[in-house]
Amino acid sequence: MMLVAASAHTQENCTMKNEEIIQTIRQVFDGADERNWSKIESSLAPEVLLDYTSMSGGEPARLTPQQIITAWKGLLPGFKSTHHQTGNYTIAVNGREATAHFHGLALHYLPGAAGGEYWIVSGTYDYKLINVNEE
């Protein structure tokens, strides 16, 4: 689960709200693929609960965007390319907060890697978003 900050939107237009929530989530994945660290940082809350336990064990951690980006800067540039896809979003909005459950596919390519050139991760994500742009 990640806690991210959604962009401003109006209460009257729920469809647009969902589109803006999806766009905020996509910015994290697109930013990773582009190695655009400021794009990622602008989408994250000041503190993020990052939980990869279903993939790699360990414990969830509360991290700053800078800590997450530092870790990703050490990992992602090691690949020749990455591609993240998301879809099948289920979004629930309650005031300034929203939850989003969605499917994700991450393709990581490293030519000549001993264990294989591709590392493919597929699964689901649960995000909690807070709109920090509304009073």
N, CA, C and O atoms as a GROMACS GRO file, in nm:
protein
  540
    1MET      N    1   0.085  -0.117   0.000
    1MET     CA    2   0.000   0.000   0.000
    1MET      C    3   0.089   0.123   0.000
    1MET      O    4   0.190   0.128   0.070
    2MET      N    5   0.052   0.221  -0.078
    2MET     CA    6   0.122   0.348  -0.078
    2MET      C    7   0.024   0.457  -0.044
    2MET      O    8  -0.094   0.450  -0.081
    3LEU      N    9   0.069   0.556   0.024
    3LEU     CA   10  -0.011   0.673   0.053
    3LEU      C   11   0.039   0.782  -0.040
    3LEU      O   12   0.154   0.823  -0.032
    4VAL      N   13  -0.048   0.827  -0.129
    4VAL     CA   14  -0.008   0.928  -0.226
    4VAL      C   15  -0.102   1.046  -0.220
    4VAL      O   16  -0.213   1.034  -0.167
    5ALA      N   17  -0.060   1.157  -0.272
    5ALA     CA   18  -0.140   1.279  -0.270
    5ALA      C   19  -0.208   1.298  -0.404
    5ALA      O   20  -0.141   1.307  -0.508
    6ALA      N   21  -0.339   1.304  -0.403
    6ALA     CA   22  -0.413   1.323  -0.528
    6ALA      C   23  -0.420   1.470  -0.564
    6ALA      O   24  -0.411   1.556  -0.477
    7SER      N   25  -0.438   1.497  -0.691
    7SER     CA   26  -0.451   1.635  -0.735
    7SER      C   27  -0.590   1.689  -0.703
    7SER      O   28  -0.681   1.612  -0.671
    8ALA      N   29  -0.605   1.820  -0.712
    8ALA     CA   30  -0.733   1.884  -0.680
    8ALA      C   31  -0.841   1.843  -0.779
    8ALA      O   32  -0.812   1.818  -0.896
    9HIS      N   33  -0.964   1.835  -0.732
    9HIS     CA   34  -1.075   1.801  -0.818
    9HIS      C   35  -1.204   1.851  -0.754
    9HIS      O   36  -1.204   1.892  -0.638
   10THR      N   37  -1.312   1.850  -0.828
   10THR     CA   38  -1.440   1.897  -0.775
   10THR      C   39  -1.523   1.780  -0.726
   10THR      O   40  -1.513   1.669  -0.779
   11GLN      N   41  -1.605   1.805  -0.628
   11GLN     CA   42  -1.693   1.702  -0.573
   11GLN      C   43  -1.803   1.666  -0.672
   11GLN      O   44  -1.855   1.555  -0.668
   12GLU      N   45  -1.841   1.759  -0.762
   12GLU     CA   46  -1.953   1.737  -0.851
   12GLU      C   47  -1.925   1.633  -0.959
   12GLU      O   48  -2.018   1.571  -1.009
   13ASN      N   49  -1.800   1.612  -0.994
   13ASN     CA   50  -1.768   1.529  -1.109
   13ASN      C   51  -1.690   1.406  -1.065
   13ASN      O   52  -1.567   1.407  -1.068
   14CYS      N   53  -1.759   1.301  -1.025
   14CYS     CA   54  -1.694   1.181  -0.975
   14CYS      C   55  -1.611   1.114  -1.083
   14CYS      O   56  -1.504   1.060  -1.053
   15THR      N   57  -1.657   1.115  -1.208
   15THR     CA   58  -1.580   1.054  -1.315
   15THR      C   59  -1.444   1.121  -1.329
   15THR      O   60  -1.342   1.054  -1.341
   16MET      N   61  -1.443   1.254  -1.328
   16MET     CA   62  -1.316   1.326  -1.338
   16MET      C   63  -1.230   1.295  -1.216
   16MET      O   64  -1.108   1.281  -1.228
   17LYS      N   65  -1.291   1.286  -1.101
   17LYS     CA   66  -1.217   1.254  -0.980
   17LYS      C   67  -1.145   1.121  -0.998
   17LYS      O   68  -1.026   1.111  -0.965
   18ASN      N   69  -1.214   1.020  -1.048
   18ASN     CA   70  -1.152   0.890  -1.070
   18ASN      C   71  -1.038   0.901  -1.170
   18ASN      O   72  -0.932   0.840  -1.151
   19GLU      N   73  -1.057   0.978  -1.277
   19GLU     CA   74  -0.951   0.996  -1.376
   19GLU      C   75  -0.829   1.064  -1.314
   19GLU      O   76  -0.716   1.027  -1.346
   20GLU      N   77  -0.851   1.161  -1.228
   20GLU     CA   78  -0.739   1.229  -1.163
   20GLU      C   79  -0.668   1.137  -1.064
   20GLU      O   80  -0.545   1.144  -1.051
   21ILE      N   81  -0.742   1.053  -0.997
   21ILE     CA   82  -0.680   0.955  -0.906
   21ILE      C   83  -0.593   0.859  -0.985
   21ILE      O   84  -0.479   0.832  -0.947
   22ILE      N   85  -0.646   0.807  -1.095
   22ILE     CA   86  -0.569   0.716  -1.179
   22ILE      C   87  -0.445   0.786  -1.234
   22ILE      O   88  -0.337   0.727  -1.239
   23GLN      N   89  -0.459   0.911  -1.276
   23GLN     CA   90  -0.345   0.987  -1.327
   23GLN      C   91  -0.237   1.004  -1.221
   23GLN      O   92  -0.118   0.992  -1.250
   24THR      N   93  -0.277   1.030  -1.098
   24THR     CA   94  -0.180   1.044  -0.989
   24THR      C   95  -0.104   0.913  -0.969
   24THR      O   96   0.018   0.914  -0.952
   25ILE      N   97  -0.176   0.803  -0.971
   25ILE     CA   98  -0.111   0.672  -0.957
   25ILE      C   99  -0.017   0.646  -1.075
   25ILE      O  100   0.096   0.602  -1.056
   26ARG      N  101  -0.064   0.673  -1.195
   26ARG     CA  102   0.017   0.650  -1.316
   26ARG      C  103   0.147   0.731  -1.312
   26ARG      O  104   0.250   0.685  -1.360
   27GLN      N  105   0.142   0.851  -1.254
   27GLN     CA  106   0.263   0.934  -1.247
   27GLN      C  107   0.375   0.863  -1.172
   27GLN      O  108   0.492   0.880  -1.205
   28VAL      N  109   0.340   0.786  -1.071
   28VAL     CA  110   0.443   0.712  -0.996
   28VAL      C  111   0.509   0.608  -1.087
   28VAL      O  112   0.632   0.600  -1.093
   29PHE      N  113   0.428   0.531  -1.158
   29PHE     CA  114   0.483   0.426  -1.245
   29PHE      C  115   0.552   0.485  -1.369
   29PHE      O  116   0.660   0.440  -1.408
   30ASP      N  117   0.489   0.586  -1.431
   30ASP     CA  118   0.553   0.650  -1.546
   30ASP      C  119   0.684   0.716  -1.506
   30ASP      O  120   0.784   0.706  -1.578
   31GLY      N  121   0.685   0.781  -1.392
   31GLY     CA  122   0.807   0.844  -1.343
   31GLY      C  123   0.919   0.742  -1.323
   31GLY      O  124   1.035   0.771  -1.352
   32ALA      N  125   0.884   0.623  -1.274
   32ALA     CA  126   0.985   0.518  -1.257
   32ALA      C  127   1.040   0.475  -1.392
   32ALA      O  128   1.162   0.461  -1.408
   33ASP      N  129   0.953   0.453  -1.490
   33ASP     CA  130   0.998   0.411  -1.622
   33ASP      C  131   1.082   0.518  -1.691
   33ASP      O  132   1.177   0.487  -1.763
   34GLU      N  133   1.048   0.643  -1.667
   34GLU     CA  134   1.121   0.755  -1.728
   34GLU      C  135   1.243   0.797  -1.648
   34GLU      O  136   1.324   0.878  -1.694
   35ARG      N  137   1.257   0.742  -1.527
   35ARG     CA  138   1.360   0.786  -1.431
   35ARG      C  139   1.343   0.935  -1.402
   35ARG      O  140   1.440   1.009  -1.386
   36ASN      N  141   1.218   0.977  -1.397
   36ASN     CA  142   1.182   1.115  -1.370
   36ASN      C  143   1.145   1.124  -1.222
   36ASN      O  144   1.028   1.111  -1.184
   37TRP      N  145   1.246   1.146  -1.140
   37TRP     CA  146   1.229   1.138  -0.996
   37TRP      C  147   1.138   1.248  -0.943
   37TRP      O  148   1.065   1.226  -0.846
   38SER      N  149   1.140   1.366  -1.003
   38SER     CA  150   1.052   1.474  -0.956
   38SER      C  151   0.905   1.443  -0.984
   38SER      O  152   0.818   1.483  -0.907
   39LYS      N  153   0.877   1.371  -1.092
   39LYS     CA  154   0.739   1.330  -1.123
   39LYS      C  155   0.688   1.237  -1.014
   39LYS      O  156   0.573   1.248  -0.970
   40ILE      N  157   0.772   1.146  -0.971
   40ILE     CA  158   0.734   1.054  -0.863
   40ILE      C  159   0.713   1.131  -0.734
   40ILE      O  160   0.610   1.116  -0.667
   41GLU      N  161   0.810   1.214  -0.699
   41GLU     CA  162   0.802   1.288  -0.573
   41GLU      C  163   0.677   1.375  -0.565
   41GLU      O  164   0.617   1.386  -0.459
   42SER      N  165   0.638   1.436  -0.676
   42SER     CA  166   0.520   1.524  -0.675
   42SER      C  167   0.390   1.447  -0.654
   42SER      O  168   0.288   1.508  -0.623
   43SER      N  169   0.393   1.316  -0.669
   43SER     CA  170   0.273   1.234  -0.652
   43SER      C  171   0.264   1.168  -0.515
   43SER      O  172   0.161   1.111  -0.481
   44LEU      N  173   0.369   1.176  -0.438
   44LEU     CA  174   0.372   1.108  -0.309
   44LEU      C  175   0.347   1.204  -0.194
   44LEU      O  176   0.385   1.322  -0.199
   45ALA      N  177   0.285   1.153  -0.091
   45ALA     CA  178   0.264   1.228   0.032
   45ALA      C  179   0.398   1.241   0.105
   45ALA      O  180   0.493   1.171   0.071
   46PRO      N  181   0.406   1.331   0.203
   46PRO     CA  182   0.531   1.347   0.279
   46PRO      C  183   0.578   1.220   0.349
   46PRO      O  184   0.697   1.203   0.374
   47GLU      N  185   0.485   1.130   0.379
   47GLU     CA  186   0.519   0.999   0.435
   47GLU      C  187   0.437   0.894   0.362
   47GLU      O  188   0.317   0.911   0.340
   48VAL      N  189   0.502   0.785   0.324
   48VAL     CA  190   0.439   0.679   0.247
   48VAL      C  191   0.455   0.547   0.320
   48VAL      O  192   0.564   0.514   0.366
   49LEU      N  193   0.346   0.472   0.332
   49LEU     CA  194   0.355   0.335   0.384
   49LEU      C  195   0.380   0.246   0.264
   49LEU      O  196   0.290   0.224   0.182
   50LEU      N  197   0.501   0.195   0.254
   50LEU     CA  198   0.542   0.112   0.140
   50LEU      C  199   0.546  -0.033   0.187
   50LEU      O  200   0.620  -0.068   0.279
   51ASP      N  201   0.466  -0.117   0.124
   51ASP     CA  202   0.453  -0.255   0.168
   51ASP      C  203   0.474  -0.350   0.050
   51ASP      O  204   0.385  -0.369  -0.033
   52TYR      N  205   0.592  -0.407   0.044
   52TYR     CA  206   0.625  -0.507  -0.058
   52TYR      C  207   0.630  -0.648   0.002
   52TYR      O  208   0.690  -0.737  -0.058
   53THR      N  209   0.570  -0.668   0.118
   53THR     CA  210   0.585  -0.795   0.189
   53THR      C  211   0.531  -0.915   0.110
   53THR      O  212   0.586  -1.024   0.122
   54SER      N  213   0.427  -0.896   0.031
   54SER     CA  214   0.374  -1.010  -0.044
   54SER      C  215   0.469  -1.052  -0.156
   54SER      O  216   0.462  -1.165  -0.204
   55MET      N  217   0.557  -0.962  -0.196
   55MET     CA  218   0.651  -0.994  -0.303
   55MET      C  219   0.786  -1.042  -0.248
   55MET      O  220   0.846  -1.136  -0.300
   56SER      N  221   0.833  -0.976  -0.142
   56SER     CA  222   0.970  -1.006  -0.098
   56SER      C  223   0.985  -1.027   0.052
   56SER      O  224   1.097  -1.034   0.102
   57GLY      N  225   0.874  -1.036   0.125
   57GLY     CA  226   0.884  -1.056   0.269
   57GLY      C  227   0.919  -0.927   0.339
   57GLY      O  228   0.895  -0.818   0.287
   58GLY      N  229   0.976  -0.939   0.458
   58GLY     CA  230   1.013  -0.821   0.534
   58GLY      C  231   0.894  -0.758   0.601
   58GLY      O  232   0.793  -0.823   0.627
   59GLU      N  233   0.906  -0.630   0.629
   59GLU     CA  234   0.802  -0.555   0.698
   59GLU      C  235   0.768  -0.430   0.618
   59GLU      O  236   0.854  -0.376   0.548
   60PRO      N  237   0.642  -0.384   0.626
   60PRO     CA  238   0.608  -0.255   0.565
   60PRO      C  239   0.692  -0.145   0.630
   60PRO      O  240   0.733  -0.157   0.745
   61ALA      N  241   0.717  -0.039   0.556
   61ALA     CA  242   0.799   0.070   0.608
   61ALA      C  243   0.734   0.204   0.576
   61ALA      O  244   0.678   0.223   0.468
   62ARG      N  245   0.743   0.296   0.669
   62ARG     CA  246   0.700   0.434   0.646
   62ARG      C  247   0.822   0.512   0.600
   62ARG      O  248   0.921   0.524   0.673
   63LEU      N  249   0.815   0.564   0.479
   63LEU     CA  250   0.930   0.629   0.418
   63LEU      C  251   0.891   0.764   0.360
   63LEU      O  252   0.774   0.789   0.330
   64THR      N  253   0.990   0.850   0.347
   64THR     CA  254   0.968   0.976   0.277
   64THR      C  255   0.982   0.950   0.126
   64THR      O  256   1.043   0.851   0.086
   65PRO      N  257   0.927   1.038   0.044
   65PRO     CA  258   0.948   1.023  -0.100
   65PRO      C  259   1.098   1.018  -0.135
   65PRO      O  260   1.138   0.943  -0.224
   66GLN      N  261   1.178   1.095  -0.067
   66GLN     CA  262   1.322   1.095  -0.094
   66GLN      C  263   1.385   0.960  -0.065
   66GLN      O  264   1.473   0.916  -0.138
   67GLN      N  265   1.342   0.894   0.041
   67GLN     CA  266   1.395   0.761   0.073
   67GLN      C  267   1.355   0.659  -0.033
   67GLN      O  268   1.436   0.575  -0.072
   68ILE      N  269   1.232   0.666  -0.080
   68ILE     CA  270   1.184   0.574  -0.184
   68ILE      C  271   1.263   0.599  -0.312
   68ILE      O  272   1.311   0.505  -0.375
   69ILE      N  273   1.275   0.724  -0.350
   69ILE     CA  274   1.345   0.759  -0.474
   69ILE      C  275   1.491   0.719  -0.466
   69ILE      O  276   1.546   0.670  -0.566
   70THR      N  277   1.555   0.737  -0.353
   70THR     CA  278   1.695   0.695  -0.337
   70THR      C  279   1.708   0.545  -0.361
   70THR      O  280   1.801   0.500  -0.429
   71ALA      N  281   1.616   0.467  -0.306
   71ALA     CA  282   1.620   0.322  -0.327
   71ALA      C  283   1.597   0.288  -0.473
   71ALA      O  284   1.668   0.204  -0.529
   72TRP      N  285   1.499   0.351  -0.536
   72TRP     CA  286   1.469   0.322  -0.676
   72TRP      C  287   1.582   0.370  -0.768
   72TRP      O  288   1.608   0.308  -0.870
   73LYS      N  289   1.649   0.480  -0.731
   73LYS     CA  290   1.763   0.527  -0.811
   73LYS      C  291   1.876   0.424  -0.810
   73LYS      O  292   1.952   0.415  -0.907
   74GLY      N  293   1.887   0.349  -0.703
   74GLY     CA  294   1.990   0.246  -0.695
   74GLY      C  295   1.955   0.119  -0.769
   74GLY      O  296   2.043   0.040  -0.802
   75LEU      N  297   1.827   0.098  -0.796
   75LEU     CA  298   1.781  -0.026  -0.859
   75LEU      C  299   1.746  -0.008  -1.006
   75LEU      O  300   1.797  -0.081  -1.092
   76LEU      N  301   1.660   0.086  -1.036
   76LEU     CA  302   1.604   0.098  -1.171
   76LEU      C  303   1.705   0.129  -1.281
   76LEU      O  304   1.695   0.070  -1.389
   77PRO      N  305   1.802   0.217  -1.259
   77PRO     CA  306   1.897   0.242  -1.368
   77PRO      C  307   1.984   0.121  -1.402
   77PRO      O  308   2.053   0.121  -1.504
   78GLY      N  309   1.982   0.019  -1.319
   78GLY     CA  310   2.054  -0.104  -1.350
   78GLY      C  311   1.991  -0.182  -1.465
   78GLY      O  312   2.057  -0.267  -1.526
   79PHE      N  313   1.866  -0.154  -1.494
   79PHE     CA  314   1.797  -0.222  -1.604
   79PHE      C  315   1.811  -0.139  -1.732
   79PHE      O  316   1.816  -0.016  -1.727
   80LYS      N  317   1.818  -0.206  -1.844
   80LYS     CA  318   1.821  -0.135  -1.973
   80LYS      C  319   1.690  -0.061  -1.993
   80LYS      O  320   1.689   0.051  -2.044
   81SER      N  321   1.579  -0.125  -1.953
   81SER     CA  322   1.449  -0.059  -1.960
   81SER      C  323   1.352  -0.125  -1.862
   81SER      O  324   1.370  -0.239  -1.822
   82THR      N  325   1.250  -0.048  -1.826
   82THR     CA  326   1.139  -0.101  -1.746
   82THR      C  327   1.010  -0.051  -1.810
   82THR      O  328   1.008   0.052  -1.877
   83HIS      N  329   0.904  -0.126  -1.785
   83HIS     CA  330   0.772  -0.084  -1.834
   83HIS      C  331   0.669  -0.131  -1.732
   83HIS      O  332   0.661  -0.249  -1.700
   84HIS      N  333   0.592  -0.036  -1.682
   84HIS     CA  334   0.487  -0.067  -1.585
   84HIS      C  335   0.351  -0.039  -1.648
   84HIS      O  336   0.331   0.064  -1.712
   85GLN      N  337   0.258  -0.132  -1.629
   85GLN     CA  338   0.121  -0.116  -1.675
   85GLN      C  339   0.027  -0.138  -1.558
   85GLN      O  340   0.051  -0.224  -1.473
   86THR      N  341  -0.079  -0.059  -1.553
   86THR     CA  342  -0.181  -0.078  -1.450
   86THR      C  343  -0.318  -0.079  -1.516
   86THR      O  344  -0.336  -0.024  -1.625
   87GLY      N  345  -0.414  -0.140  -1.450
   87GLY     CA  346  -0.549  -0.144  -1.504
   87GLY      C  347  -0.646  -0.207  -1.407
   87GLY      O  348  -0.609  -0.243  -1.295
   88ASN      N  349  -0.770  -0.221  -1.451
   88ASN     CA  350  -0.878  -0.279  -1.370
   88ASN      C  351  -0.890  -0.209  -1.234
   88ASN      O  352  -0.892  -0.273  -1.129
   89TYR      N  353  -0.898  -0.077  -1.240
   89TYR     CA  354  -0.908   0.003  -1.118
   89TYR      C  355  -1.045  -0.008  -1.053
   89TYR      O  356  -1.147  -0.004  -1.121
   90THR      N  357  -1.045  -0.023  -0.922
   90THR     CA  358  -1.164  -0.010  -0.839
   90THR      C  359  -1.134   0.102  -0.741
   90THR      O  360  -1.043   0.091  -0.658
   91ILE      N  361  -1.211   0.210  -0.749
   91ILE     CA  362  -1.183   0.330  -0.670
   91ILE      C  363  -1.303   0.361  -0.582
   91ILE      O  364  -1.417   0.356  -0.627
   92ALA      N  365  -1.275   0.393  -0.458
   92ALA     CA  366  -1.379   0.439  -0.364
   92ALA      C  367  -1.333   0.572  -0.306
   92ALA      O  368  -1.222   0.584  -0.256
   93VAL      N  369  -1.421   0.672  -0.314
   93VAL     CA  370  -1.389   0.806  -0.266
   93VAL      C  371  -1.476   0.836  -0.145
   93VAL      O  372  -1.597   0.812  -0.146
   94ASN      N  373  -1.412   0.888  -0.041
   94ASN     CA  374  -1.483   0.930   0.080
   94ASN      C  375  -1.426   1.064   0.123
   94ASN      O  376  -1.325   1.070   0.193
   95GLY      N  377  -1.491   1.172   0.080
   95GLY     CA  378  -1.442   1.306   0.112
   95GLY      C  379  -1.309   1.332   0.044
   95GLY      O  380  -1.297   1.320  -0.078
   96ARG      N  381  -1.208   1.366   0.123
   96ARG     CA  382  -1.074   1.396   0.070
   96ARG      C  383  -0.988   1.271   0.056
   96ARG      O  384  -0.874   1.280   0.012
   97GLU      N  385  -1.040   1.156   0.094
   97GLU     CA  386  -0.963   1.032   0.088
   97GLU      C  387  -1.021   0.938  -0.016
   97GLU      O  388  -1.141   0.940  -0.044
   98ALA      N  389  -0.935   0.856  -0.072
   98ALA     CA  390  -0.979   0.756  -0.169
   98ALA      C  391  -0.892   0.632  -0.154
   98ALA      O  392  -0.778   0.639  -0.109
   99THR      N  393  -0.950   0.520  -0.192
   99THR     CA  394  -0.872   0.397  -0.202
   99THR      C  395  -0.881   0.350  -0.347
   99THR      O  396  -0.983   0.368  -0.413
  100ALA      N  397  -0.774   0.290  -0.392
  100ALA     CA  398  -0.771   0.237  -0.529
  100ALA      C  399  -0.708   0.098  -0.524
  100ALA      O  400  -0.597   0.081  -0.472
  101HIS      N  401  -0.778   0.002  -0.577
  101HIS     CA  402  -0.726  -0.134  -0.593
  101HIS      C  403  -0.710  -0.154  -0.743
  101HIS      O  404  -0.801  -0.124  -0.820
  102PHE      N  405  -0.595  -0.205  -0.785
  102PHE     CA  406  -0.573  -0.223  -0.928
  102PHE      C  407  -0.469  -0.331  -0.953
  102PHE      O  408  -0.395  -0.371  -0.863
  103HIS      N  409  -0.466  -0.377  -1.076
  103HIS     CA  410  -0.370  -0.478  -1.119
  103HIS      C  411  -0.249  -0.408  -1.180
  103HIS      O  412  -0.261  -0.303  -1.242
  104GLY      N  413  -0.133  -0.468  -1.161
  104GLY     CA  414  -0.011  -0.412  -1.217
  104GLY      C  415   0.076  -0.518  -1.280
  104GLY      O  416   0.079  -0.634  -1.237
  105LEU      N  417   0.148  -0.476  -1.382
  105LEU     CA  418   0.245  -0.561  -1.450
  105LEU      C  419   0.371  -0.479  -1.468
  105LEU      O  420   0.366  -0.368  -1.522
  106ALA      N  421   0.483  -0.532  -1.424
  106ALA     CA  422   0.610  -0.461  -1.438
  106ALA      C  423   0.708  -0.551  -1.513
  106ALA      O  424   0.736  -0.664  -1.473
  107LEU      N  425   0.760  -0.498  -1.623
  107LEU     CA  426   0.860  -0.569  -1.703
  107LEU      C  427   0.994  -0.498  -1.686
  107LEU      O  428   1.004  -0.377  -1.707
  108HIS      N  429   1.094  -0.573  -1.648
  108HIS     CA  430   1.229  -0.520  -1.627
  108HIS      C  431   1.322  -0.595  -1.722
  108HIS      O  432   1.324  -0.718  -1.722
  109TYR      N  433   1.399  -0.522  -1.801
  109TYR     CA  434   1.484  -0.583  -1.903
  109TYR      C  435   1.630  -0.553  -1.876
  109TYR      O  436   1.670  -0.438  -1.862
  110LEU      N  437   1.710  -0.660  -1.868
  110LEU     CA  438   1.854  -0.648  -1.847
  110LEU      C  439   1.923  -0.748  -1.939
  110LEU      O  440   1.934  -0.866  -1.905
  111PRO      N  441   1.970  -0.701  -2.056
  111PRO     CA  442   2.033  -0.792  -2.153
  111PRO      C  443   2.151  -0.868  -2.092
  111PRO      O  444   2.236  -0.810  -2.023
  112GLY      N  445   2.155  -0.998  -2.118
  112GLY     CA  446   2.267  -1.080  -2.075
  112GLY      C  447   2.267  -1.119  -1.929
  112GLY      O  448   2.365  -1.178  -1.883
  113ALA      N  449   2.163  -1.090  -1.854
  113ALA     CA  450   2.158  -1.124  -1.712
  113ALA      C  451   2.164  -1.275  -1.694
  113ALA      O  452   2.101  -1.350  -1.769
  114ALA      N  453   2.240  -1.320  -1.596
  114ALA     CA  454   2.264  -1.462  -1.573
  114ALA      C  455   2.135  -1.541  -1.548
  114ALA      O  456   2.121  -1.653  -1.598
  115GLY      N  457   2.043  -1.484  -1.474
  115GLY     CA  458   1.920  -1.555  -1.442
  115GLY      C  459   1.810  -1.536  -1.545
  115GLY      O  460   1.698  -1.586  -1.526
  116GLY      N  461   1.839  -1.466  -1.652
  116GLY     CA  462   1.740  -1.436  -1.756
  116GLY      C  463   1.733  -1.286  -1.777
  116GLY      O  464   1.757  -1.208  -1.685
  117GLU      N  465   1.700  -1.248  -1.896
  117GLU     CA  466   1.703  -1.105  -1.931
  117GLU      C  467   1.582  -1.029  -1.879
  117GLU      O  468   1.586  -0.906  -1.869
  118TYR      N  469   1.474  -1.099  -1.845
  118TYR     CA  470   1.352  -1.032  -1.801
  118TYR      C  471   1.316  -1.070  -1.659
  118TYR      O  472   1.324  -1.186  -1.620
  119TRP      N  473   1.278  -0.970  -1.582
  119TRP     CA  474   1.219  -0.991  -1.449
  119TRP      C  475   1.079  -0.935  -1.460
  119TRP      O  476   1.060  -0.815  -1.478
  120ILE      N  477   0.980  -1.022  -1.448
  120ILE     CA  478   0.840  -0.983  -1.465
  120ILE      C  479   0.770  -0.996  -1.331
  120ILE      O  480   0.773  -1.101  -1.266
  121VAL      N  481   0.705  -0.888  -1.291
  121VAL     CA  482   0.630  -0.885  -1.166
  121VAL      C  483   0.485  -0.855  -1.200
  121VAL      O  484   0.455  -0.758  -1.270
  122SER      N  485   0.394  -0.939  -1.152
  122SER     CA  486   0.252  -0.921  -1.176
  122SER      C  487   0.178  -0.936  -1.045
  122SER      O  488   0.209  -1.025  -0.966
  123GLY      N  489   0.081  -0.851  -1.022
  123GLY     CA  490   0.005  -0.861  -0.898
  123GLY      C  491  -0.096  -0.750  -0.886
  123GLY      O  492  -0.132  -0.685  -0.984
  124THR      N  493  -0.140  -0.728  -0.764
  124THR     CA  494  -0.236  -0.621  -0.737
  124THR      C  495  -0.174  -0.521  -0.641
  124THR      O  496  -0.083  -0.553  -0.564
  125TYR      N  497  -0.226  -0.400  -0.647
  125TYR     CA  498  -0.183  -0.292  -0.560
  125TYR      C  499  -0.304  -0.237  -0.488
  125TYR      O  500  -0.416  -0.239  -0.540
  126ASP      N  501  -0.281  -0.188  -0.367
  126ASP     CA  502  -0.381  -0.113  -0.292
  126ASP      C  503  -0.318   0.018  -0.252
  126ASP      O  504  -0.221   0.021  -0.177
  127TYR      N  505  -0.375   0.127  -0.301
  127TYR     CA  506  -0.328   0.261  -0.267
  127TYR      C  507  -0.433   0.331  -0.182
  127TYR      O  508  -0.553   0.311  -0.202
  128LYS      N  509  -0.388   0.411  -0.091
  128LYS     CA  510  -0.474   0.503  -0.020
  128LYS      C  511  -0.425   0.642  -0.060
  128LYS      O  512  -0.306   0.672  -0.051
  129LEU      N  513  -0.517   0.726  -0.104
  129LEU     CA  514  -0.483   0.859  -0.150
  129LEU      C  515  -0.552   0.963  -0.064
  129LEU      O  516  -0.665   0.944  -0.019
  130ILE      N  517  -0.483   1.072  -0.041
  130ILE     CA  518  -0.539   1.185   0.031
  130ILE      C  519  -0.522   1.309  -0.055
  130ILE      O  520  -0.412   1.340  -0.099
  131ASN      N  521  -0.631   1.380  -0.078
  131ASN     CA  522  -0.625   1.502  -0.156
  131ASN      C  523  -0.574   1.614  -0.067
  131ASN      O  524  -0.646   1.662   0.021
  132VAL      N  525  -0.452   1.656  -0.089
  132VAL     CA  526  -0.392   1.761  -0.008
  132VAL      C  527  -0.418   1.900  -0.066
  132VAL      O  528  -0.378   2.000  -0.008
  133ASN      N  529  -0.486   1.906  -0.180
  133ASN     CA  530  -0.510   2.034  -0.247
  133ASN      C  531  -0.644   2.097  -0.213
  133ASN      O  532  -0.672   2.208  -0.259
  134GLU      N  533  -0.728   2.030  -0.135
  134GLU     CA  534  -0.856   2.085  -0.093
  134GLU      C  535  -0.852   2.115   0.055
  134GLU      O  536  -0.786   2.047   0.133
  135GLU      N  537  -0.923   2.218   0.090
  135GLU     CA  538  -0.933   2.255   0.233
  135GLU      C  539  -1.024   2.159   0.306
  135GLU      O  540  -1.045   2.173   0.427
   0.00000   0.00000   0.00000
